[in-house]
Amino acid sequence: MNFDLPEELAAVRELAREFAEKEIAPTAARDDREHVFRKDLVAKMGELGFYGCVIPEQYGGTELGFMALAIISEEIARVHSAIRVYLNMQAGPALTLIKAGNEEQKKKWIPPLIRGEAIGCFAITEPDAGSDVAAMRSTAVRNGDGYILNGTKSWISNATVADKAVVFAYTDKSQKHHGMSAFFVDLKGPGVSCRDLDKMGTHASPTGELTFENFHIPPQGLVGKEGDGFKICMWHLSHTRLSCAAGAVGVARAAREAAVSYANQREQFGQKIGQFQMIQDTIAQMIVQEESARLLVYRAASLADQHRPNTLETSIAKYAAAETAAFNADAALKILGAYGYSTEFPVERYLRDAKSYQIVEGSSNIQKLIIAQDALGYRKANR
Ligand SMILES: Cc1cc2nc3c(=O)[nH]c(=O)nc-3n(C[C@H](O)[C@H](O)[C@H](O)COP(=O)(O)OP(=O)(O)OC[C@H]3O[C@@H](n4cnc5c(N)ncnc54)[C@H](O)[C@@H]3O)c2cc1C
């Protein structure tokens, strides 16, 4: 087993690192403070092919794979976690179309998404349906010419800026999970309104509510078959979860780097604080957790690239990475003391952003549920 990155992936890492340092870092603090959605960066990352890693060449992708996407996600999130969200908002809907769309849908909708020309989003969550996806109330009722969608989606990344969305709704509630369907919709049509939802971090990635009122979906908006929605949604989450896990590793790394750098400079009681064993203990824990999480992310990405089942491994990676991001950011803030708490340093942003990873794409509890139920034999994760 060779733990070195192959040349091609090392080059991807270099490209993403340079891009993040040059294009994202200089304005990261301002973008966060002023809640700036960086549409220009969406386009630039599209030009660099970042969204196309997991998309076949025939639809404009690079086919570099999930490992490449994970590496890019880590590098971007290390500099500004909110910008990492853009990767999933573009690549996520495209990936769903690859999995379940027909040829016409793939040809028409994937290229603009992965070039970063059409802003994407995916809408699952509702005010009363978070972890319990099947509790959603949105309905898409067939009429003569397509479907009529009604319902409210909440906490949707990009809701206020997106052009296109993958939306999940019941076409037949009586069939429970089997009555849910997936749609690809144009958000610029009549019958949809949005409002921004403020939050504690990830500010450069807008989050909002989408309300559909008698919103018309043409027949070609149905992705897959009627009733396939729940299956498509779970598949989608188990893949976008990987970029999310890699992003959490990026935040953990940024926090660890800030802590080490500060501990090497700050003096108290006549010596560098890095000389204190309690600080060393914390730094050692940060490094062990970060490296463990990264290896788990790489294992899940490698399985995905081999088209092998990876739901369990992705959940393990996501749980480990999310908890590590929160641990490292909290630990870094303590090491920096008042400067950690200050908005002049990025560490408080790392902590605010890190917390999102314990909630999005399946909370930490939901990942533990998947992992433990698999171990106990109640419900196999890799089916
Ligand atoms: C920044 C941000 C961006 C987001 N972007 C999107 C997006 O683009 N698209 C989208 O559809 N959604 C998005 N979401 C929503 C996100 O997916 C949900 O917040 C998440 O699924 C959790 O749902 P909830 O917040 O309603 O929590 P709930 O499901 O209400 O959970 C509350 C608490 O109960 C726990 N819990 C729930 N069920 C169980 C259980 N069975 N066992 C043990 N504990 C349990 C949870 O872990 C949590 O701690 C986003 C959320 C945030 C914060």
The ligand as an ORCA input file, in Angstrom:
! r2SCAN-3c Opt
* xyz 0 1
  C     -25.305     25.727      6.757
  C     -26.352     24.733      6.350
  C     -26.504     24.415      5.018
  C     -27.473     23.494      4.613
  N     -27.659     23.223      3.280
  C     -28.656     22.387      2.887
  C     -28.922     22.160      1.490
  O     -28.240     22.698      0.605
  N     -29.969     21.359      1.144
  C     -30.753     20.757      2.087
  O     -31.682     20.060      1.712
  N     -30.525     20.946      3.426
  C     -29.498     21.742      3.844
  N     -29.267     21.962      5.182
  C     -30.098     21.296      6.156
  C     -29.393     20.124      6.820
  O     -29.270     19.066      5.907
  C     -30.195     19.733      8.064
  O     -30.010     20.795      8.985
  C     -29.759     18.408      8.653
  O     -30.189     17.341      7.848
  C     -30.303     18.191     10.069
  O     -31.656     18.465     10.118
  P     -32.251     19.466     11.246
  O     -31.364     20.642     11.307
  O     -33.675     19.661     10.949
  O     -32.068     18.701     12.593
  P     -33.040     17.536     13.191
  O     -33.195     16.432     12.211
  O     -34.263     18.207     13.714
  O     -32.132     17.056     14.380
  C     -32.019     17.775     15.617
  C     -31.073     16.972     16.505
  O     -31.614     15.656     16.723
  C     -30.680     14.676     16.282
  N     -31.401     13.543     15.704
  C     -32.331     13.560     14.719
  N     -32.742     12.311     14.443
  C     -32.037     11.483     15.255
  C     -31.996     10.066     15.450
  N     -32.764      9.242     14.734
  N     -31.152      9.575     16.386
  C     -30.359     10.411     17.127
  N     -30.361     11.752     16.997
  C     -31.183     12.283     16.070
  C     -29.788     15.378     15.277
  O     -28.524     14.752     15.191
  C     -29.703     16.767     15.883
  O     -28.716     16.761     16.870
  C     -28.296     22.860      5.592
  C     -28.114     23.183      6.952
  C     -27.168     24.108      7.331
  C     -27.010     24.419      8.793
*
